[in-house]
């Protein structure tokens, strides 16, 4: 090895270190990890400079000198260290390279704990070797380098495995973005020890586990605890068959997710779980990804079914659990189609299917002739639940075992098999200051067929009995959740609530803490920790608010529509359409943008007159409209196989059309029509082109018309290839008398 190579490598490292330290000092919102990296990098730099002087003074004939040269070997300690520095530099300066630095954004610390640990490990390794080298002990350095070589080889293998796993995650996430395992983890984390034991030891469930190709129908009244029982069943099966060639997949249907709850979506989610359990069975999914990913198309229902069948035959048995089947719509045939496909697959492979649902005649007919096990909250489970929440109740109860026992007995008697009611009754005791208040509440717990509605009425009374600011906050939170077109994350809702009328940017000092949003809602709101979704505690809560929300908060839709339009009109979106890289960053930095862009029109339809001025102000700003349209177009392109379709060209090329439909709304003889992103398709000789088009939005309001408020799609194409252009173009807003 060239004697100068190690010195040259060290000099290059020292120069790079200077750049890195400068970047680290510029980081916004500095963290302890950032400071530690800066200190360690600086320390290593000082040691390396000292080593250069030692090398200059040493004789090239020394054994020590020869060993030191090994530091600069290919993929050796210095190479590993350089890689760590380059990783730091790359992520720290990505903002600047994308142009964000030009508009005043500081560098941000974007490393997770695992990445920081990996970087610090490589820094520490070179630091230790350099310290040993400076001792000029030939034999000690030789042994240290041998040990380090072994570590490097192991690290390289681990990195390769990590890259393979990462690629596999990319493929499975492409197949389905739904994360039912996260929901499963969240449900089980809330389970009181021993809850649901009656279900897993029941003859019906035991027989279902043991028999082949068996179905089990588990109906229950609203609030009986069906979802928790489904989660307990999944957890039990996992543990019972751990290590065996048995597959487990599950679906948690939700009334708020109808858009992503088609038969294709749900079957893709089942397929995803089964290949995640056994990656060796994932070849059919990898084939689908290879066929569609580059063309930006989605697998058809038939392709999903074929791949699913190919995976199922690898398992000795597969259990599939579907929760809340009644929350999977059948108005378009989705539920019937899903059950039909699963039973067709069941005829070919050993699938055992379990489903929970309310008592719905059509669903009951679908499982006619199969075993049935009704789900009810057992007295033992309710007692465990209440006991597990005593710590949340007043101190006077926590110190009184007799009052605790009375509370458990009273609630068990009142709930009559309805777990949800137990939760609401426990929440009704919070805030009571004396034993007398608690006992009075216990004596008047709602019972019977109207108990749930009365419990919700009492929750509303507790909300309105709070301080005016807290009551108003609860009303806004509950209105947003109940009127939302889809489930909201905590970030989305907190940013929505922070929007102020007339402002041109979001004041981050106005963002509420999640706990302050939940605590004022009388137990009617919960957060799924794994998915970060903020939701009502139960479907019946939504049904209750569907009945009372108009009277309770008549201005809700107006506030929501105005909030969406105000947000879309922020100055930060004046730059309009952006690159793919900046688009992802824009979504992360503006959590409410996706919802506002996609659903403002839905909320505006019912309050056209009151938000007309705000809507027209937004529609006249072509850049802001272009920004919103990019959200719509990109989401359509990524999520809807019918929107981005792949069609093989006759001469070896392809074309894809990111289309969209039309949305019409009519209110009191007035009309917003043609609100659409109209897809277009172009074919070029020997190739294809894709246009994620746009369309026109027309509306008529009090004899006036919003016309041509559109985003015209742009087309790109050429001979011998196919390209996709998502959206862009022009949007004009015209107001005519």
Long-range contacts (C-beta under 8 A, 24 or more apart in sequence): 1-69, 1-70, 1-72, 1-73, 3-60, 3-65, 3-69, 5-69, 5-72, 6-55, 6-68, 6-69, 6-71, 6-72, 6-78, 7-52, 7-55, 7-56, 9-71, 9-72, 9-78, 9-82, 10-48, 10-49, 10-51, 10-52, 10-72, 10-78, 11-52, 12-82, 13-45, 13-48, 13-78, 13-81, 13-82, 13-85, 14-45, 14-48, 14-49, 16-82, 16-85, 16-86, 16-89, 17-41, 17-42, 17-44, 17-45, 17-85, 18-45, 19-89, 20-85, 20-88, 20-89, 20-92, 21-45, 23-88, 23-89, 23-92, 23-93, 23-107, 24-88, 24-92, 26-106, 26-107, 27-92, 27-106, 27-107, 27-108, 27-109, 28-106, 28-107, 28-108, 28-109, 29-108, 29-109, 30-109, 31-109, 33-109, 33-111, 33-113, 33-116, 34-109, 36-116, 36-120, 37-88, 37-116, 37-119, 37-120, 37-123, 40-120, 40-123, 40-124, 40-127, 41-85, 41-88, 41-123, 43-127, 44-81, 44-123, 44-126, 44-127, 44-130, 47-127, 47-130, 47-131, 47-134, 48-130, 50-134, 51-130, 51-133, 51-134, 54-133, 54-134, 54-136, 58-136, 62-138, 63-138, 64-133, 64-136, 64-137, 64-138, 64-141, 67-133, 67-138, 67-141, 67-142, 67-145, 68-133, 68-141, 70-145, 71-126, 71-129, 71-130, 71-133, 71-145, 75-152, 75-156, 76-148, 76-149, 76-152, 77-125, 77-126, 77-129, 77-145, 77-148, 77-152, 78-126, 80-122, 80-125, 80-126, 80-152, 80-155, 81-122, 81-123, 81-125, 81-126, 83-122, 84-118, 84-119, 84-122, 84-123, 87-115, 87-119, 88-119, 95-585, 98-579, 98-581, 98-582, 98-585, 99-582, 100-582, 100-585, 125-151, 168-279, 168-282, 171-282, 171-285, 171-286, 171-289, 172-272, 172-275, 172-276, 172-282, 172-285, 174-289, 174-293, 175-268, 175-271, 175-272, 175-285, 175-288, 175-289, 175-299, 176-265, 176-268, 176-269, 176-271, 176-272, 177-260, 177-639, 178-260, 178-265, 178-268, 178-269, 178-272, 179-530, 179-531, 180-250, 180-251, 180-252, 180-269, 180-273, 181-273, 181-276, 182-528, 182-530, 182-531, 183-252, 183-528, 183-530, 183-531, 184-231, 184-234, 184-235, 184-250, 184-252, 185-530, 186-528, 186-529, 186-530, 186-531, 187-227, 187-228, 187-231, 188-231, 188-232, 188-235, 189-529, 190-228, 191-228, 191-231, 191-232, 192-381, 192-384, 192-385, 192-387, 192-388, 193-384, 194-380, 194-381, 194-384, 195-228, 195-232, 195-381, 195-384, 195-385, 196-225, 196-228, 196-229, 196-232, 196-233, 196-381, 197-380, 198-378, 198-380, 198-381, 199-229, 199-232, 199-233, 199-373, 199-375, 200-232, 200-233, 200-236, 202-373, 204-371, 204-372, 204-373, 205-233, 205-373, 207-371, 208-352, 208-354, 208-371, 209-237, 209-240, 209-319, 209-352, 211-352, 212-317, 212-350, 212-352, 213-346, 213-347, 213-350, 213-351, 213-352, 214-352, 214-353, 214-370, 214-371, 215-352, 215-353, 215-354, 215-355, 215-367, 215-370, 215-371, 216-352, 216-353, 216-354, 216-355, 216-370, 216-371, 216-372, 216-373, 217-354, 217-355, 217-357, 217-363, 217-364, 217-367, 217-370, 217-371, 217-372, 217-373, 218-354, 218-355, 218-356, 218-357, 218-372, 218-373, 218-374, 218-375, 219-356, 219-357, 219-358, 219-359, 219-363, 219-364, 219-372, 219-374, 219-375, 220-356, 220-357, 220-358, 220-359, 220-374, 220-375, 220-376, 221-358, 221-359, 221-376, 221-417, 221-418, 222-358, 222-418, 222-420, 222-452, 222-538, 222-539, 222-540, 222-543, 223-418, 223-419, 223-420, 223-421, 223-452, 223-538, 223-540, 224-375, 224-376, 224-377, 224-417, 224-418, 224-419, 224-420, 225-375, 225-376, 225-377, 225-381, 225-419, 225-420, 226-323, 226-324, 226-356, 226-357, 226-375, 227-252, 227-323, 227-324, 227-356, 228-419, 229-356, 229-375, 230-321, 230-323, 230-354, 230-356, 231-323, 233-321, 233-354, 234-321, 237-319, 244-316, 245-278, 245-314, 245-315, 245-316, 245-317, 246-315, 246-316, 246-317, 246-318, 246-319, 247-274, 247-277, 247-278, 247-312, 247-315, 247-317, 247-318, 247-319, 248-273, 248-277, 248-318, 248-319, 248-321, 249-273, 249-274, 249-318, 249-319, 249-320, 249-321, 250-320, 250-321, 250-322, 250-323, 251-320, 251-321, 251-322, 251-323, 252-323, 252-324, 253-322, 253-323, 253-324, 253-325, 253-326, 253-327, 253-328, 254-324, 254-327, 254-487, 255-327, 255-539, 255-542, 256-484, 256-486, 256-487, 256-535, 256-542, 257-486, 257-487, 258-329, 259-486, 260-639, 261-328, 261-329, 261-334, 262-334, 263-301, 263-334, 263-337, 263-338, 263-341, 264-299, 264-300, 264-301, 264-304, 264-641, 266-328, 266-338, 267-301, 267-304, 267-305, 267-308, 267-338, 267-341, 268-299, 268-304, 270-308, 270-320, 271-304, 271-307, 271-308, 271-311, 274-308, 274-311, 274-312, 274-315, 274-318, 275-311, 278-314, 278-315, 281-311, 281-314, 281-315, 282-311, 283-310, 284-310, 284-311, 285-311, 292-646, 295-646, 295-654, 295-656, 295-722, 296-637, 296-644, 296-646, 296-656, 296-690, 296-724, 297-641, 297-644, 297-645, 297-646, 297-656, 298-640, 298-641, 298-644, 299-641, 300-641, 301-341, 305-341, 305-344, 305-345, 308-345, 309-345, 309-348, 309-349, 312-345, 312-348, 312-349, 312-351, 313-348, 313-349, 315-349, 315-350, 316-350, 317-350, 317-351, 317-352, 318-349, 318-350, 318-351, 318-352, 319-351, 319-352, 319-354, 320-351, 320-352, 320-353, 320-354, 321-353, 321-354, 321-355, 321-356, 322-353, 322-354, 322-355, 322-356, 323-355, 323-356, 324-356, 324-357, 324-539, 325-355, 325-356, 325-357, 325-363, 326-357, 326-358, 326-360, 326-363, 327-539, 330-362, 335-363, 336-366, 339-366, 376-417, 377-415, 377-417, 377-418, 377-419, 377-422, 379-412, 381-419, 382-408, 382-411, 382-412, 382-415, 382-419, 382-422, 383-408, 383-412, 385-419, 385-422, 385-423, 385-426, 386-411, 386-412, 386-422, 386-426, 389-426, 392-426, 392-430, 393-426, 393-429, 393-430, 394-429, 394-430, 394-431, 394-432, 394-433, 394-434, 394-438, 396-433, 396-434, 396-435, 396-438, 397-429, 397-435, 397-438, 400-435, 403-435, 403-438, 403-439, 406-439, 406-442, 407-438, 407-442, 410-442, 410-443, 410-445, 411-442, 411-445, 413-447, 414-445, 414-446, 414-447, 414-451, 415-451, 416-447, 416-448, 416-451, 418-451, 418-452, 420-452, 420-537, 420-538, 420-540, 421-446, 421-451, 421-452, 421-455, 423-523, 423-537, 424-452, 424-455, 424-456, 424-459, 424-523, 425-455, 426-523, 427-459, 427-522, 427-523, 428-455, 428-458, 428-459, 428-462, 430-523, 431-462, 452-540, 452-544, 453-544, 456-524, 456-541, 456-544, 459-522, 459-523, 459-524, 460-522, 460-548, 460-552, 462-522, 463-520, 463-521, 463-522, 466-520, 470-520, 471-520, 473-497, 473-512, 473-516, 473-517, 473-520, 474-520, 474-521, 474-522, 475-552, 475-553, 476-559, 477-517, 477-518, 477-520, 477-521, 477-525, 478-521, 478-524, 478-525, 478-536, 478-545, 478-553, 479-549, 479-553, 479-556, 479-559, 479-560, 480-556, 480-560, 481-525, 481-534, 481-535, 481-536, 482-536, 482-542, 482-545, 482-546, 482-549, 483-549, 483-556, 483-557, 483-560, 483-603, 484-595, 484-599, 485-595, 485-598, 485-599, 485-602, 485-603, 486-595, 486-599, 487-533, 487-534, 487-535, 488-533, 488-534, 488-595, 489-531, 489-532, 489-533, 489-534, 489-591, 490-514, 490-517, 490-527, 490-532, 490-533, 490-534, 491-532, 491-591, 491-592, 492-591, 492-592, 492-594, 492-595, 493-517, 493-534, 495-567, 495-590, 495-591, 495-592, 496-560, 496-563, 496-567, 496-592, 496-595, 496-596, 499-563, 499-566, 499-567, 499-592, 500-566, 501-562, 501-566, 502-566, 503-566, 504-569, 504-570, 504-571, 505-570, 505-571, 505-572, 506-567, 506-570, 557-603, 557-606, 557-607, 558-607, 558-610, 558-611, 560-603, 561-600, 561-603, 561-604, 561-607, 561-611, 562-611, 562-614, 563-596, 564-595, 564-596, 564-599, 564-600, 564-603, 564-604, 565-596, 565-600, 565-604, 565-611, 565-614, 565-615, 565-617, 565-618, 566-614, 567-592, 567-593, 567-596, 568-593, 568-596, 568-597, 568-600, 568-618, 568-624, 568-627, 568-628, 569-614, 569-617, 569-618, 569-621, 569-624, 573-623, 573-624, 573-627, 573-628, 574-621, 574-623, 574-624, 575-623, 575-627, 576-622, 576-623, 576-624, 576-626, 576-627, 577-623, 577-626, 577-627, 577-629, 577-630, 577-727, 577-728, 578-627, 578-630, 583-630, 583-634, 586-627, 587-631, 593-631, 594-631, 594-635, 596-628, 597-627, 597-628, 597-629, 597-631, 597-632, 598-631, 598-632, 598-635, 600-628, 601-663, 601-665, 601-672, 601-675, 604-672, 605-665, 605-667, 605-672, 606-667, 608-667, 608-670, 608-672, 608-699, 608-701, 609-701, 609-702, 612-701, 612-702, 615-706, 616-706, 616-733, 616-735, 619-697, 619-706, 619-709, 619-731, 619-733, 620-733, 622-730, 622-731, 622-732, 625-709, 625-711, 625-731, 625-733, 626-711, 626-728, 626-729, 626-731, 629-677, 629-694, 629-711, 629-727, 629-728, 629-731, 630-726, 630-727, 630-728, 632-660, 632-677, 632-727, 633-658, 633-660, 633-677, 633-692, 633-694, 633-711, 633-713, 633-726, 633-727, 634-726, 634-727, 636-660, 636-677, 636-692, 637-692, 637-724, 637-726, 643-679, 644-690, 644-692, 644-724, 647-688, 649-683, 649-686, 649-687, 649-688, 649-722, 651-685, 651-686, 651-687, 652-686, 652-687, 653-683, 653-684, 653-685, 653-686, 653-687, 653-688, 653-720, 653-721, 653-722, 654-687, 654-688, 654-722, 655-681, 655-682, 655-683, 655-688, 655-689, 655-690, 655-722, 656-688, 656-690, 656-722, 656-724, 657-681, 657-690, 657-691, 657-692, 657-693, 658-690, 658-691, 658-692, 658-693, 658-713, 658-724, 658-726, 658-727, 659-693, 660-693, 660-695, 662-695, 670-699, 670-700, 670-701, 670-702, 671-698, 671-699, 671-700, 672-697, 672-698, 672-699, 672-700, 672-701, 672-706, 673-698, 673-699, 673-700, 674-698, 675-699, 677-711, 677-713, 677-727, 678-713, 679-713, 680-713, 680-715, 682-715, 682-717, 684-717, 684-718, 684-719, 684-722, 685-719, 686-719, 686-720, 687-717, 687-718, 687-719, 687-720, 687-721, 687-722, 688-717, 688-721, 688-722, 689-715, 689-716, 689-717, 689-718, 689-722, 689-723, 689-724, 689-725, 690-722, 690-723, 690-724, 690-725, 691-715, 691-716, 691-724, 691-725, 692-724, 692-725, 692-726, 692-727, 693-727, 694-727, 694-728, 694-729, 694-731, 703-737, 704-735, 704-736, 704-737, 705-734, 705-735, 705-736, 706-733, 706-734, 706-735, 707-734, 707-736, 708-732, 708-733, 708-734, 709-733, 709-734
